[in-house]
Amino acid sequence: MVGRHVASRRRTALAALGTLVLTGLPAAAMAAPPPAPGPPSSTAARTLGADRPSDEVLRAMERDLGLTKSQAATRLVNEAEAGARAGRLRNALGAHFAGAWVHGSTSAELTVATTDAADLPAIRSQGAKPAVVKTSLSTLEAVKEKLDAAAKRSRDLDAPIWYVDVPENRVVVQATKQSAATDLVEAAGLQDKGVAVHVSPDRPRLTEDIVGGDAYYINGNTRCSIGFSVTKGTQQGFASAGHCGKAGATTTGFNMAAQGTFQASTFPGKDMSWVAVDGDWTATADVKGEGGKRTQVGGSVQALVGASVCRSGSTSGWHCGTIQQHNASVRYAEGTVNGLTQTTVCSEPGDSGGPFISGAQAQGVTSGGSGDCTSGGTTFYQPVNPILSDFGLTLKTATTQAGPAASQGETAIPWSAGKVYEAGTTVSVAGVRYQCLQTHQAQGVWSPEDTPALWQRV
């Protein structure tokens, strides 16, 4: 009976997608590059600030991704629009959903994978390219969780990375030698379960002793980077990497003036921390870009695999690349960290803790990686939304306003500003139910009824 009820809800959701194409979901991702100065606005692009990117973001994308300014601007709009469409399809496909990613120099192609060929018309109705695969995303994530558990029982640094490869519909273990990967797979009981092995000499390292945005110093000796400004009630502060300092450690700023104290820090397991600052410091929505110029953060909507992302760091400066995987696990010499995002952005020692942004949306803080900005490399970041959620923080943004009071007495979770919502979560506002399309921290100006890029009425 329960299964029939779930199937009925899924059929209803799939049928509704056909009308959504006609009601505010322009196929921006399929459009040709517009004339200067940039692409036309869309609902998602306006919400996420992708239709008004800073010059610092565009210039770095031109340099690092080989784009023209117009292509860079178009890419940001396409990625914002693709995230909204992928979110609607994720909710509609339910357990059949197997992931989504963007592709192409301007991210003009959105692919959505399913385990059921009957879903193909619904996927195409959203202007996306369908892919029928064998394994659902939830099943792949369950396989990775077994690797996470097995890794806790071992400290073999020769198998440092494992993750869900969404475009290839598989789980991958990256190791410096085949035998180390085999040992981890066997320890997880996943022999003959299709776990792929990638042999690589890369060994991710923590990128300590750095600035990323602005420098700060821990207990007068170690140097790290400010990630994003945050608040907790009336207390101002900033988020950074957990390996930078433990709770109770004191900090000084880039000017060596007294600054604040670590309030919480998690490492290993996760790589997150936050520092409360004294009254001489003011939280802003700014991130340091190329040549020290600033770009502003508008929110924390998680970008898709394949989307562009830029990083600020004091050692290597301002660099861009693309997102390769979400939810990667990395075994550093100091311990294993789960839930990281893998990117093609380069980094060097001294860039740790610094901010990653996609367009105007905060993505995370630099954790570690391999390679450098001369020959290229891989960098992992700790996503920002878990930092905000775990520590009860509010991201400082250029659009932050007081949100409306949450409705009471409803069956769904009442929506409220400042809370981090995962994709698929159902909330209620004034008796109306909405389902979250993209993981984000709710801003006061992002109430569900006004943001179809982030919420779908159900």
LOSE-942910 format. One record per residue (C-alpha): residue number from 0; residue in three letters; chain; x, y, z. Coordinates in steps of 0.5 Angstrom, whole numbers, plus 500, padded with zeros to 3 digits. Layout:
! LOSE-942910
{NUM, "ala", "A", {X, Y, Z}}
...
//
This chain:
! LOSE-942910
{0, "met", "A", {500, 500, 500}}
{1, "val", "A", {506, 505, 502}}
{2, "gly", "A", {509, 503, 495}}
{3, "arg", "A", {503, 505, 491}}
{4, "his", "A", {502, 511, 495}}
{5, "val", "A", {509, 513, 493}}
{6, "ala", "A", {509, 511, 486}}
{7, "ser", "A", {502, 515, 485}}
{8, "arg", "A", {506, 522, 488}}
{9, "arg", "A", {512, 520, 483}}
{10, "arg", "A", {507, 520, 477}}
{11, "thr", "A", {504, 526, 479}}
{12, "ala", "A", {510, 530, 480}}
{13, "leu", "A", {513, 527, 473}}
{14, "ala", "A", {506, 530, 470}}
{15, "ala", "A", {507, 537, 473}}
{16, "leu", "A", {514, 538, 470}}
{17, "gly", "A", {510, 539, 463}}
{18, "thr", "A", {507, 545, 465}}
{19, "leu", "A", {513, 548, 469}}
{20, "val", "A", {516, 549, 462}}
{21, "leu", "A", {511, 554, 460}}
{22, "thr", "A", {511, 557, 467}}
{23, "gly", "A", {518, 560, 469}}
{24, "leu", "A", {523, 555, 467}}
{25, "pro", "A", {526, 558, 460}}
{26, "ala", "A", {531, 554, 457}}
{27, "ala", "A", {537, 558, 458}}
{28, "ala", "A", {542, 553, 458}}
{29, "met", "A", {540, 551, 451}}
{30, "ala", "A", {541, 558, 449}}
{31, "ala", "A", {546, 561, 444}}
{32, "pro", "A", {551, 566, 448}}
{33, "pro", "A", {548, 573, 448}}
{34, "pro", "A", {551, 579, 446}}
{35, "ala", "A", {555, 584, 450}}
{36, "pro", "A", {555, 586, 456}}
{37, "gly", "A", {552, 579, 458}}
{38, "pro", "A", {546, 574, 458}}
{39, "pro", "A", {539, 576, 459}}
{40, "ser", "A", {536, 575, 466}}
{41, "ser", "A", {532, 568, 468}}
{42, "thr", "A", {529, 567, 475}}
{43, "ala", "A", {534, 563, 477}}
{44, "ala", "A", {540, 567, 475}}
{45, "arg", "A", {537, 573, 478}}
{46, "thr", "A", {536, 569, 485}}
{47, "leu", "A", {543, 567, 485}}
{48, "gly", "A", {546, 573, 483}}
{49, "ala", "A", {549, 570, 477}}
{50, "asp", "A", {546, 575, 472}}
{51, "arg", "A", {551, 580, 475}}
{52, "pro", "A", {557, 577, 476}}
{53, "ser", "A", {563, 581, 479}}
{54, "asp", "A", {569, 583, 474}}
{55, "glu", "A", {574, 579, 478}}
{56, "val", "A", {570, 573, 477}}
{57, "leu", "A", {569, 574, 470}}
{58, "arg", "A", {576, 576, 469}}
{59, "ala", "A", {579, 569, 473}}
{60, "met", "A", {574, 565, 469}}
{61, "glu", "A", {577, 568, 462}}
{62, "arg", "A", {584, 566, 464}}
{63, "asp", "A", {583, 559, 468}}
{64, "leu", "A", {577, 556, 463}}
{65, "gly", "A", {579, 559, 457}}
{66, "leu", "A", {573, 563, 456}}
{67, "thr", "A", {571, 570, 453}}
{68, "lys", "A", {568, 575, 458}}
{69, "ser", "A", {561, 574, 454}}
{70, "gln", "A", {562, 566, 455}}
{71, "ala", "A", {564, 567, 462}}
{72, "ala", "A", {557, 571, 464}}
{73, "thr", "A", {553, 566, 460}}
{74, "arg", "A", {556, 560, 463}}
{75, "leu", "A", {554, 563, 470}}
{76, "val", "A", {547, 564, 468}}
{77, "asn", "A", {546, 557, 465}}
{78, "glu", "A", {549, 554, 471}}
{79, "ala", "A", {544, 557, 476}}
{80, "glu", "A", {538, 555, 471}}
{81, "ala", "A", {541, 548, 471}}
{82, "gly", "A", {541, 547, 478}}
{83, "ala", "A", {534, 549, 479}}
{84, "arg", "A", {532, 545, 473}}
{85, "ala", "A", {536, 539, 476}}
{86, "gly", "A", {533, 540, 483}}
{87, "arg", "A", {526, 539, 480}}
{88, "leu", "A", {527, 533, 476}}
{89, "arg", "A", {531, 530, 483}}
{90, "asn", "A", {524, 531, 487}}
{91, "ala", "A", {520, 528, 481}}
{92, "leu", "A", {524, 522, 480}}
{93, "gly", "A", {525, 520, 487}}
{94, "ala", "A", {529, 514, 488}}
{95, "his", "A", {530, 513, 481}}
{96, "phe", "A", {534, 519, 481}}
{97, "ala", "A", {542, 518, 479}}
{98, "gly", "A", {545, 525, 479}}
{99, "ala", "A", {546, 531, 475}}
{100, "trp", "A", {551, 535, 472}}
{101, "val", "A", {553, 540, 467}}
{102, "his", "A", {558, 540, 461}}
{103, "gly", "A", {561, 544, 455}}
{104, "ser", "A", {565, 551, 455}}
{105, "thr", "A", {558, 555, 457}}
{106, "ser", "A", {555, 549, 461}}
{107, "ala", "A", {550, 549, 456}}
{108, "glu", "A", {548, 542, 457}}
{109, "leu", "A", {545, 539, 463}}
{110, "thr", "A", {545, 532, 464}}
{111, "val", "A", {540, 528, 469}}
{112, "ala", "A", {541, 521, 470}}
{113, "thr", "A", {535, 516, 472}}
{114, "thr", "A", {535, 508, 473}}
{115, "asp", "A", {528, 508, 469}}
{116, "ala", "A", {527, 509, 462}}
{117, "ala", "A", {520, 511, 463}}
{118, "asp", "A", {523, 518, 466}}
{119, "leu", "A", {526, 520, 459}}
{120, "pro", "A", {520, 524, 457}}
{121, "ala", "A", {520, 528, 463}}
{122, "ile", "A", {527, 529, 463}}
{123, "arg", "A", {527, 532, 456}}
{124, "ser", "A", {521, 536, 458}}
{125, "gln", "A", {526, 540, 462}}
{126, "gly", "A", {531, 542, 457}}
{127, "ala", "A", {536, 536, 460}}
{128, "lys", "A", {539, 531, 456}}
{129, "pro", "A", {537, 524, 459}}
{130, "ala", "A", {542, 518, 461}}
{131, "val", "A", {539, 511, 463}}
{132, "val", "A", {544, 508, 468}}
{133, "lys", "A", {544, 502, 472}}
{134, "thr", "A", {545, 505, 479}}
{135, "ser", "A", {541, 510, 483}}
{136, "leu", "A", {545, 516, 487}}
{137, "ser", "A", {542, 513, 493}}
{138, "thr", "A", {545, 506, 492}}
{139, "leu", "A", {552, 509, 490}}
{140, "glu", "A", {552, 514, 496}}
{141, "ala", "A", {550, 507, 501}}
{142, "val", "A", {556, 504, 497}}
{143, "lys", "A", {561, 510, 499}}
{144, "glu", "A", {558, 510, 506}}
{145, "lys", "A", {561, 503, 507}}
{146, "leu", "A", {568, 505, 505}}
{147, "asp", "A", {567, 511, 510}}
{148, "ala", "A", {566, 506, 515}}
{149, "ala", "A", {572, 501, 513}}
{150, "ala", "A", {577, 507, 512}}
{151, "lys", "A", {576, 508, 520}}
{152, "arg", "A", {579, 502, 521}}
{153, "ser", "A", {585, 503, 517}}
{154, "arg", "A", {590, 508, 517}}
{155, "asp", "A", {593, 506, 510}}
{156, "leu", "A", {595, 513, 507}}
{157, "asp", "A", {596, 509, 500}}
{158, "ala", "A", {589, 509, 499}}
{159, "pro", "A", {587, 517, 500}}
{160, "ile", "A", {581, 519, 496}}
{161, "trp", "A", {574, 515, 495}}
{162, "tyr", "A", {568, 518, 492}}
{163, "val", "A", {562, 518, 488}}
{164, "asp", "A", {563, 519, 480}}
{165, "val", "A", {556, 521, 478}}
{166, "pro", "A", {557, 522, 471}}
{167, "glu", "A", {560, 515, 470}}
{168, "asn", "A", {555, 512, 475}}
{169, "arg", "A", {560, 509, 480}}
{170, "val", "A", {564, 509, 486}}
{171, "val", "A", {571, 510, 485}}
{172, "val", "A", {577, 509, 490}}
{173, "gln", "A", {584, 513, 488}}
{174, "ala", "A", {590, 510, 491}}
{175, "thr", "A", {598, 510, 489}}
{176, "lys", "A", {598, 503, 488}}
{177, "gln", "A", {593, 497, 486}}
{178, "ser", "A", {594, 493, 492}}
{179, "ala", "A", {592, 499, 497}}
{180, "ala", "A", {585, 500, 493}}
{181, "thr", "A", {584, 493, 493}}
{182, "asp", "A", {585, 492, 501}}
{183, "leu", "A", {580, 498, 502}}
{184, "val", "A", {575, 495, 498}}
{185, "glu", "A", {575, 488, 501}}
{186, "ala", "A", {575, 491, 508}}
{187, "ala", "A", {568, 494, 506}}
{188, "gly", "A", {566, 488, 504}}
{189, "leu", "A", {565, 491, 497}}
{190, "gln", "A", {568, 485, 492}}
{191, "asp", "A", {565, 485, 486}}
{192, "lys", "A", {560, 491, 487}}
{193, "gly", "A", {563, 495, 481}}
{194, "val", "A", {568, 499, 485}}
{195, "ala", "A", {573, 502, 480}}
{196, "val", "A", {580, 504, 482}}
{197, "his", "A", {584, 509, 479}}
{198, "val", "A", {591, 509, 481}}
{199, "ser", "A", {595, 516, 481}}
{200, "pro", "A", {601, 518, 485}}
{201, "asp", "A", {597, 524, 488}}
{202, "arg", "A", {597, 525, 495}}
{203, "pro", "A", {593, 530, 498}}
{204, "arg", "A", {596, 535, 503}}
{205, "leu", "A", {593, 540, 508}}
{206, "thr", "A", {595, 547, 505}}
{207, "glu", "A", {596, 550, 512}}
{208, "asp", "A", {601, 557, 514}}
{209, "ile", "A", {596, 561, 509}}
{210, "val", "A", {592, 567, 507}}
{211, "gly", "A", {586, 566, 503}}
{212, "gly", "A", {582, 573, 503}}
{213, "asp", "A", {585, 576, 509}}
{214, "ala", "A", {591, 572, 513}}
{215, "tyr", "A", {590, 571, 520}}
{216, "tyr", "A", {594, 568, 526}}
{217, "ile", "A", {593, 562, 531}}
{218, "asn", "A", {596, 563, 538}}
{219, "gly", "A", {601, 568, 535}}
{220, "asn", "A", {605, 563, 530}}
{221, "thr", "A", {600, 559, 525}}
{222, "arg", "A", {597, 563, 519}}
{223, "cys", "A", {591, 561, 516}}
{224, "ser", "A", {586, 564, 511}}
{225, "ile", "A", {579, 567, 513}}
{226, "gly", "A", {573, 564, 509}}
{227, "phe", "A", {567, 567, 510}}
{228, "ser", "A", {564, 572, 515}}
{229, "val", "A", {558, 569, 519}}
{230, "thr", "A", {554, 571, 525}}
{231, "lys", "A", {551, 567, 531}}
{232, "gly", "A", {546, 572, 534}}
{233, "thr", "A", {549, 578, 535}}
{234, "gln", "A", {556, 575, 535}}
{235, "gln", "A", {560, 577, 529}}
{236, "gly", "A", {566, 572, 526}}
{237, "phe", "A", {568, 568, 520}}
{238, "ala", "A", {568, 561, 518}}
{239, "ser", "A", {575, 557, 516}}
{240, "ala", "A", {578, 550, 516}}
{241, "gly", "A", {578, 546, 522}}
{242, "his", "A", {585, 544, 521}}
{243, "cys", "A", {587, 551, 522}}
{244, "gly", "A", {586, 551, 530}}
{245, "lys", "A", {582, 548, 536}}
{246, "ala", "A", {577, 551, 540}}
{247, "gly", "A", {580, 556, 545}}
{248, "ala", "A", {585, 558, 541}}
{249, "thr", "A", {586, 566, 540}}
{250, "thr", "A", {587, 569, 533}}
{251, "thr", "A", {590, 576, 531}}
{252, "gly", "A", {589, 579, 524}}
{253, "phe", "A", {593, 581, 518}}
{254, "asn", "A", {595, 587, 521}}
{255, "met", "A", {597, 583, 527}}
{256, "ala", "A", {592, 586, 532}}
{257, "ala", "A", {588, 582, 537}}
{258, "gln", "A", {582, 579, 533}}
{259, "gly", "A", {578, 573, 536}}
{260, "thr", "A", {578, 566, 539}}
{261, "phe", "A", {576, 559, 536}}
{262, "gln", "A", {569, 558, 538}}
{263, "ala", "A", {568, 551, 535}}
{264, "ser", "A", {573, 546, 530}}
{265, "thr", "A", {572, 540, 527}}
{266, "phe", "A", {578, 536, 524}}
{267, "pro", "A", {579, 530, 522}}
{268, "gly", "A", {572, 527, 520}}
{269, "lys", "A", {570, 534, 517}}
{270, "asp", "A", {575, 540, 516}}
{271, "met", "A", {571, 546, 519}}
{272, "ser", "A", {571, 552, 524}}
{273, "trp", "A", {569, 558, 526}}
{274, "val", "A", {572, 564, 530}}
{275, "ala", "A", {568, 570, 534}}
{276, "val", "A", {571, 577, 533}}
{277, "asp", "A", {572, 582, 538}}
{278, "gly", "A", {568, 589, 537}}
{279, "asp", "A", {574, 592, 533}}
{280, "trp", "A", {572, 587, 527}}
{281, "thr", "A", {566, 588, 522}}
{282, "ala", "A", {563, 582, 518}}
{283, "thr", "A", {562, 584, 511}}
{284, "ala", "A", {560, 580, 505}}
{285, "asp", "A", {566, 581, 501}}
{286, "val", "A", {571, 576, 498}}
{287, "lys", "A", {578, 578, 496}}
{288, "gly", "A", {579, 577, 488}}
{289, "glu", "A", {584, 579, 483}}
{290, "gly", "A", {589, 584, 485}}
{291, "gly", "A", {586, 585, 492}}
{292, "lys", "A", {579, 587, 489}}
{293, "arg", "A", {573, 585, 492}}
{294, "thr", "A", {567, 581, 490}}
{295, "gln", "A", {561, 580, 494}}
{296, "val", "A", {557, 573, 496}}
{297, "gly", "A", {550, 573, 495}}
{298, "gly", "A", {548, 566, 498}}
{299, "ser", "A", {550, 559, 499}}
{300, "val", "A", {547, 555, 494}}
{301, "gln", "A", {550, 549, 492}}
{302, "ala", "A", {553, 548, 485}}
{303, "leu", "A", {552, 542, 480}}
{304, "val", "A", {558, 537, 478}}
{305, "gly", "A", {561, 541, 472}}
{306, "ala", "A", {560, 548, 474}}
{307, "ser", "A", {565, 553, 475}}
{308, "val", "A", {568, 555, 481}}
{309, "cys", "A", {573, 560, 484}}
{310, "arg", "A", {578, 560, 490}}
{311, "ser", "A", {582, 566, 493}}
{312, "gly", "A", {588, 564, 497}}
{313, "ser", "A", {594, 569, 499}}
{314, "thr", "A", {600, 564, 496}}
{315, "ser", "A", {597, 563, 489}}
{316, "gly", "A", {592, 569, 489}}
{317, "trp", "A", {585, 568, 485}}
{318, "his", "A", {584, 562, 481}}
{319, "cys", "A", {578, 558, 478}}
{320, "gly", "A", {576, 551, 475}}
{321, "thr", "A", {570, 546, 475}}
{322, "ile", "A", {567, 542, 480}}
{323, "gln", "A", {569, 534, 479}}
{324, "gln", "A", {565, 531, 485}}
{325, "his", "A", {561, 532, 491}}
{326, "asn", "A", {562, 528, 497}}
{327, "ala", "A", {569, 526, 497}}
{328, "ser", "A", {573, 522, 502}}
{329, "val", "A", {580, 524, 503}}
{330, "arg", "A", {585, 521, 508}}
{331, "tyr", "A", {590, 526, 510}}
{332, "ala", "A", {596, 524, 514}}
{333, "glu", "A", {593, 527, 520}}
{334, "gly", "A", {586, 524, 519}}
{335, "thr", "A", {580, 522, 514}}
{336, "val", "A", {575, 528, 512}}
{337, "asn", "A", {569, 526, 509}}
{338, "gly", "A", {564, 530, 505}}
{339, "leu", "A", {569, 534, 501}}
{340, "thr", "A", {568, 537, 494}}
{341, "gln", "A", {574, 536, 489}}
{342, "thr", "A", {575, 541, 484}}
{343, "thr", "A", {580, 542, 478}}
{344, "val", "A", {582, 549, 481}}
{345, "cys", "A", {590, 549, 483}}
{346, "ser", "A", {592, 551, 490}}
{347, "glu", "A", {599, 551, 494}}
{348, "pro", "A", {601, 551, 501}}
{349, "gly", "A", {598, 558, 504}}
{350, "asp", "A", {592, 557, 501}}
{351, "ser", "A", {588, 553, 506}}
{352, "gly", "A", {581, 556, 509}}
{353, "gly", "A", {580, 561, 504}}
{354, "pro", "A", {573, 561, 500}}
{355, "phe", "A", {571, 558, 494}}
{356, "ile", "A", {565, 561, 490}}
{357, "ser", "A", {561, 560, 484}}
{358, "gly", "A", {558, 566, 481}}
{359, "ala", "A", {556, 570, 487}}
{360, "gln", "A", {554, 563, 491}}
{361, "ala", "A", {559, 561, 497}}
{362, "gln", "A", {561, 554, 496}}
{363, "gly", "A", {566, 552, 501}}
{364, "val", "A", {573, 553, 505}}
{365, "thr", "A", {580, 550, 502}}
{366, "ser", "A", {582, 544, 505}}
{367, "gly", "A", {587, 541, 502}}
{368, "gly", "A", {590, 538, 495}}
{369, "ser", "A", {596, 536, 491}}
{370, "gly", "A", {600, 539, 485}}
{371, "asp", "A", {601, 547, 485}}
{372, "cys", "A", {599, 553, 480}}
{373, "thr", "A", {605, 552, 476}}
{374, "ser", "A", {603, 545, 473}}
{375, "gly", "A", {596, 545, 476}}
{376, "gly", "A", {593, 540, 481}}
{377, "thr", "A", {587, 538, 485}}
{378, "thr", "A", {584, 542, 491}}
{379, "phe", "A", {578, 540, 496}}
{380, "tyr", "A", {574, 544, 499}}
{381, "gln", "A", {570, 543, 506}}
{382, "pro", "A", {562, 545, 503}}
{383, "val", "A", {560, 551, 507}}
{384, "asn", "A", {553, 549, 508}}
{385, "pro", "A", {555, 544, 513}}
{386, "ile", "A", {559, 549, 517}}
{387, "leu", "A", {553, 554, 518}}
{388, "ser", "A", {548, 548, 520}}
{389, "asp", "A", {553, 544, 525}}
{390, "phe", "A", {555, 551, 528}}
{391, "gly", "A", {549, 555, 528}}
{392, "leu", "A", {552, 560, 524}}
{393, "thr", "A", {549, 565, 519}}
{394, "leu", "A", {553, 567, 512}}
{395, "lys", "A", {554, 574, 511}}
{396, "thr", "A", {551, 576, 505}}
{397, "ala", "A", {550, 582, 500}}
{398, "thr", "A", {542, 581, 501}}
{399, "thr", "A", {541, 578, 508}}
{400, "gln", "A", {535, 581, 511}}
{401, "ala", "A", {530, 579, 517}}
{402, "gly", "A", {526, 574, 514}}
{403, "pro", "A", {518, 573, 516}}
{404, "ala", "A", {516, 569, 522}}
{405, "ala", "A", {515, 561, 520}}
{406, "ser", "A", {508, 559, 520}}
{407, "gln", "A", {506, 555, 526}}
{408, "gly", "A", {501, 548, 527}}
{409, "glu", "A", {503, 545, 520}}
{410, "thr", "A", {505, 538, 518}}
{411, "ala", "A", {511, 540, 514}}
{412, "ile", "A", {517, 544, 517}}
{413, "pro", "A", {516, 551, 518}}
{414, "trp", "A", {521, 555, 513}}
{415, "ser", "A", {525, 560, 517}}
{416, "ala", "A", {531, 565, 515}}
{417, "gly", "A", {538, 562, 517}}
{418, "lys", "A", {536, 555, 516}}
{419, "val", "A", {540, 550, 512}}
{420, "tyr", "A", {535, 546, 507}}
{421, "glu", "A", {538, 540, 504}}
{422, "ala", "A", {535, 538, 497}}
{423, "gly", "A", {528, 535, 497}}
{424, "thr", "A", {526, 538, 504}}
{425, "thr", "A", {519, 540, 505}}
{426, "val", "A", {517, 546, 508}}
{427, "ser", "A", {511, 550, 509}}
{428, "val", "A", {509, 557, 509}}
{429, "ala", "A", {502, 560, 510}}
{430, "gly", "A", {499, 553, 510}}
{431, "val", "A", {503, 552, 503}}
{432, "arg", "A", {508, 546, 502}}
{433, "tyr", "A", {514, 547, 498}}
{434, "gln", "A", {520, 542, 496}}
{435, "cys", "A", {527, 544, 496}}
{436, "leu", "A", {531, 544, 489}}
{437, "gln", "A", {538, 546, 491}}
{438, "thr", "A", {541, 545, 498}}
{439, "his", "A", {542, 552, 501}}
{440, "gln", "A", {542, 557, 507}}
{441, "ala", "A", {535, 561, 507}}
{442, "gln", "A", {536, 568, 506}}
{443, "gly", "A", {531, 573, 509}}
{444, "val", "A", {529, 575, 501}}
{445, "trp", "A", {529, 568, 499}}
{446, "ser", "A", {522, 566, 502}}
{447, "pro", "A", {519, 559, 498}}
{448, "glu", "A", {513, 563, 495}}
{449, "asp", "A", {518, 568, 492}}
{450, "thr", "A", {524, 564, 489}}
{451, "pro", "A", {522, 558, 484}}
{452, "ala", "A", {529, 557, 483}}
{453, "leu", "A", {530, 554, 490}}
{454, "trp", "A", {523, 552, 492}}
{455, "gln", "A", {517, 548, 488}}
{456, "arg", "A", {510, 548, 491}}
{457, "val", "A", {507, 541, 492}}
//
